[in-house]
Amino acid sequence: MHERLIRPTLALALSGILAAAPFQAMAQDSESEQRESILLVAAPHLNDPNFGRSVVLVMFPPDSGPTGVILNRPTSMTLRDIWAGPEKRHGRTDALYIGGPVQPDGLLFLFRMTPPPSRAWRATEDIYVSGDGELLKQLLEQADSVQEQRFFAGYAGWAKGQLEWEVSRGDWHVVEVDPEVIYDTEPETLWERMYQRATFLRVDRATLLRVEVPQLPPDRIAYY
């Protein structure tokens, strides 16, 4: 998705606060029967223009397929750039990331919160992802937690069985979620560092004869 296409679509959609699907359909219990999230690290041969050299945070909500956001696609735009309505008064200059090719005119946001919020999906520990407008308004007023927030245009999604097939084909390395990766401040080098981590751990496990059968919860993903 090209950056020049984001500005007009988001500016139009966010003249009011838009919650992106499928997050509009979130259950009130944000942690209900949700499987553990994972990080996907694109294999070097993955030439997909949306996902090449990407690192993706993927969640497994109980009511839809795997859903996530790309962590290393920052744009030159900020929140202030995309708002034309009353929200512009917040003056927030947080970077806007390209979250994925699905619904690019929707805004998702990642944040820390205790206790667990409703209408949000748990990424790991006390980190959540949502697209709820009321929750967004609340976060925008919390200037002391800006460093713990990320904002994404669009998201990534997979149909049933699609991600399993891509992993078995070798398109992705699967890594356990790390909060430091989620909030990494050097996205331009994140893929290289995560690829090194994923391949090093795979070799190390093979050496120790602890290679796991690839499984994607609950079927076919190996955690490196």
C-alpha positions in Angstrom: 0.0 0.0 0.0 1.5 3.3 -1.1 1.7 6.1 1.5 0.2 8.7 -0.9 -3.1 6.7 -0.8 -3.3 6.7 3.0 -3.6 10.4 3.6 -6.9 11.0 1.6 -8.7 7.9 2.7 -7.8 8.2 6.4 -8.4 11.9 6.5 -11.9 11.2 5.1 -12.6 8.3 7.3 -11.3 9.9 10.5 -13.3 13.1 10.2 -15.0 11.1 12.9 -13.2 8.3 14.7 -13.4 5.0 12.8 -13.0 1.6 14.4 -11.6 -0.8 11.8 -13.2 -4.2 11.2 -13.0 -6.8 12.5 -12.4 -4.9 15.7 -15.9 -3.5 15.6 -17.2 -7.0 16.4 -14.9 -7.5 19.4 -16.5 -9.3 22.4 -16.7 -7.3 25.6 -14.3 -9.8 27.2 -11.0 -8.9 25.6 -9.3 -12.2 26.6 -12.1 -14.7 26.1 -10.6 -18.0 24.8 -7.9 -16.1 22.8 -4.8 -18.1 21.9 -1.3 -16.8 22.5 -0.1 -14.3 19.9 3.0 -14.8 17.8 5.4 -12.8 15.7 5.9 -13.6 12.0 9.2 -12.8 10.4 9.1 -12.9 6.6 11.5 -15.3 4.9 13.9 -13.5 2.5 12.3 -15.1 -0.6 8.8 -13.7 0.3 8.3 -11.1 -2.5 4.8 -10.0 -1.6 4.8 -6.2 -1.8 2.7 -6.0 1.4 4.8 -8.4 3.5 8.3 -8.6 2.1 10.9 -8.1 4.9 8.1 -7.5 7.4 7.7 -8.4 11.1 4.0 -9.0 11.9 2.3 -9.2 15.3 -0.5 -11.8 14.9 -3.3 -12.5 17.3 -5.8 -15.4 17.2 -9.2 -14.0 18.2 -11.9 -16.7 18.9 -14.4 -15.2 16.5 -12.2 -14.7 13.3 -9.1 -15.8 11.6 -5.5 -14.8 12.4 -5.3 -11.0 12.5 -2.4 -8.7 13.0 -0.4 -5.6 12.3 3.0 -5.0 10.6 5.4 -3.6 13.1 8.1 -2.2 10.8 6.3 -0.1 8.2 6.3 3.5 9.5 5.1 6.3 7.2 6.2 9.9 7.2 2.7 10.9 8.5 1.6 11.5 12.0 -1.8 11.3 13.7 -2.2 15.1 13.3 -1.8 14.7 9.6 -4.7 12.4 9.2 -7.3 14.2 11.2 -9.4 17.0 9.8 -12.0 17.2 12.6 -12.1 18.0 16.3 -9.5 15.3 17.0 -6.8 17.5 15.4 -6.8 19.5 18.5 -4.9 16.8 20.3 -1.9 17.8 18.2 -0.5 14.3 18.5 2.6 13.7 16.4 2.8 9.9 16.9 4.1 8.1 13.8 1.5 6.3 11.7 2.4 2.8 10.6 1.0 0.7 7.7 -0.6 -2.1 9.6 -1.5 -4.2 6.5 -3.4 -4.3 3.3 -6.9 -4.9 4.8 -9.2 -1.9 5.3 -6.4 0.7 4.9 -8.8 3.5 5.8 -9.3 2.1 9.3 -7.2 3.0 12.4 -6.0 0.4 14.8 -3.9 1.2 17.9 -1.7 -0.8 20.3 -1.3 0.2 23.9 -0.6 -0.9 27.5 -3.4 -1.0 30.0 -4.2 -2.4 33.4 -6.8 -3.7 34.2 -7.7 -5.3 30.8 -9.9 -3.1 28.7 -13.1 -4.3 27.0 -13.3 -4.3 23.2 -9.6 -5.0 22.7 -7.5 -8.1 21.9 -4.6 -9.0 24.1 -1.3 -9.1 22.3 0.8 -10.2 25.3 1.1 -9.4 29.0 -0.7 -6.0 29.4 -0.4 -5.0 25.8 -3.6 -4.8 23.7 -4.8 -3.9 20.2 -8.1 -2.3 19.4 -10.0 -0.1 16.9 -12.7 1.1 19.4 -13.4 4.9 19.0 -14.2 5.5 22.7 -11.0 3.8 23.8 -9.0 5.8 21.3 -10.4 9.0 22.7 -9.3 7.9 26.2 -5.8 7.1 25.1 -5.3 10.4 23.2 -5.8 12.2 26.5 -3.0 10.1 28.3 0.1 12.1 27.3 2.1 10.2 29.9 1.7 6.9 28.0 2.6 8.1 24.5 5.7 5.9 24.3 3.5 2.8 24.9 1.1 3.5 22.0 1.4 2.6 18.3 -1.0 3.5 15.5 -1.7 1.6 12.3 -3.5 2.2 9.1 -5.2 -1.1 8.1 -4.3 -4.6 9.3 -3.3 -8.0 8.1 -5.7 -10.9 8.0 -5.7 -14.6 6.9 -8.6 -16.9 6.0 -8.9 -20.3 7.7 -5.9 -22.5 6.9 -4.2 -19.8 4.8 -1.5 -18.9 7.4 -0.8 -22.5 8.1 -0.2 -23.1 4.4 2.1 -20.1 4.2 4.2 -21.2 7.2 4.4 -24.8 5.9 5.6 -23.4 2.6 8.4 -21.6 4.3 7.2 -18.0 3.8 7.4 -17.2 7.5 9.5 -17.8 10.6 7.5 -17.9 13.8 8.9 -16.3 17.0 7.4 -15.8 20.4 6.1 -12.4 21.2 8.5 -10.0 22.8 7.3 -6.6 24.1 10.6 -5.0 23.3 10.1 -6.0 19.6 6.5 -4.6 19.7 7.9 -1.2 20.9 11.1 -1.3 18.9 12.3 2.2 17.9 14.4 1.2 14.9 11.9 -0.2 12.4 14.3 0.2 9.5 16.5 -2.6 10.9 13.9 -4.7 12.7 13.5 -7.3 10.0 17.2 -8.0 9.8 17.5 -8.4 13.6 14.5 -10.6 13.9 15.5 -12.8 10.9 18.9 -13.3 12.6 17.1 -14.2 15.8 14.7 -16.7 14.2 17.4 -18.5 12.1 19.8 -18.6 15.0 17.3 -20.2 17.4 16.3 -22.7 14.7 19.9 -23.8 14.3 20.4 -23.9 18.0 17.4 -26.1 18.6 18.4 -28.4 15.8 21.9 -28.8 17.4 20.2 -29.6 20.7 17.9 -32.1 19.0 14.9 -30.2 20.2 13.3 -29.4 16.8 9.6 -29.1 17.1 7.0 -30.1 14.5 5.9 -26.9 12.8 2.5 -25.9 14.2 0.2 -22.9 14.0 -2.0 -22.9 17.1 -3.7 -25.3 17.3 -2.3 -27.1 14.3 1.0 -26.3 12.7 3.4 -23.6 14.1 6.8 -24.0 15.6 7.9 -21.4 18.1 11.6 -20.3 17.7 
